[in-house]
Amino acid sequence: MNDLYPWLTDLWQEWQASLQADRFPNASLVVASQGMGVEQLVDNFSRAVMCQNYPAESCGFCHSCQLMESNSHPDFHVIRPEKEGKTSTVEQIRQCNRLAQESSQLSGSRLFVIYPVEAMNESAANALLKTLEEPSASCLFLLVTHRSHSLLPTITSRCQQWHLTAPESQSVATWLSAQSVGDVPAYAAHINGNAPLATLEFVKQDKVSRYLELESQFIALCQQQGDVVKLAKELASHPDESLNWLWYLLSDGQKVHYGLQTPAFTPGAAQVAELVDYQRLYSQAQELLKLIEQLRLHSGLNAELLILDWLFKFNGEICS
Ligand SMILES: [Zn+2]
């Protein structure tokens, strides 16, 4: 068994109790944001389920445990997109359905981990539904998602849901300070949704300076001094993360208008609030969310052009 990350232990103990009592549901959905290390939890769970000696942990030496160790257990199947960012295909799900109909190779449990579920297209999701509707007794399905709201309700309603909640900013900071990465500003955890591993990567890859650079360019824009084309180009080079950061800046700015203040706020929040009134921050944050979602769903779009368009509108609203 792995030494679990501290924020995973509550849910793991709950799972263990459920396995111990032999009432772990046949179909489960675990909801966890990216950068929470849910893979570690799934790994512990898989080894425990497959072990022939213990119900809720792996012994490490039985035949099953050894097969798990060498990644060759015939009753353990992980379904994930063949390439990152692509979808799992209906053929992958059909194959998984066929395997679920067969009997266990080692006369124990069979486990299917589907990872991440939102990467299934609609026909794959429909194919999976059939199997979830009539699960055979020794068959477990563990579905992992980072975005539960984008799943078909027909899928979620057939699964027991487990939520992996992010720790408080302060606990993330404490954990990070033990990872010898030097000083970590409190807002680093905040703009990464308090997901500890995402924050760790953020700090390690020196995205702190990248963030500060984008923040100062954005504030210059609010002062009608920025180079909007340059900013759009930079935001478009990693739109998924940089637009998210900006969203936190706008959202913190709104809170400043309400007189709120926490050490985890983005450093430029107060200045943004000074330059832009609440109503505009609110409406532009909504527009930004729409843009983020649009870019996420349609990978073929011209991100730079759409971001430029949003920045012009943002600037226009401030000027008007
Ligand atoms: Zn074992």
Boltz pocket constraint, residues with backbone or C-beta under 6 A from the ligand:
constraints:
  - pocket:
      binder: B
      contacts: [[A, 47], [A, 50], [A, 51], [A, 52], [A, 53], [A, 54], [A, 57], [A, 58], [A, 59], [A, 60], [A, 61], [A, 62], [A, 63], [A, 64], [A, 65]]
      max_distance: 6.0
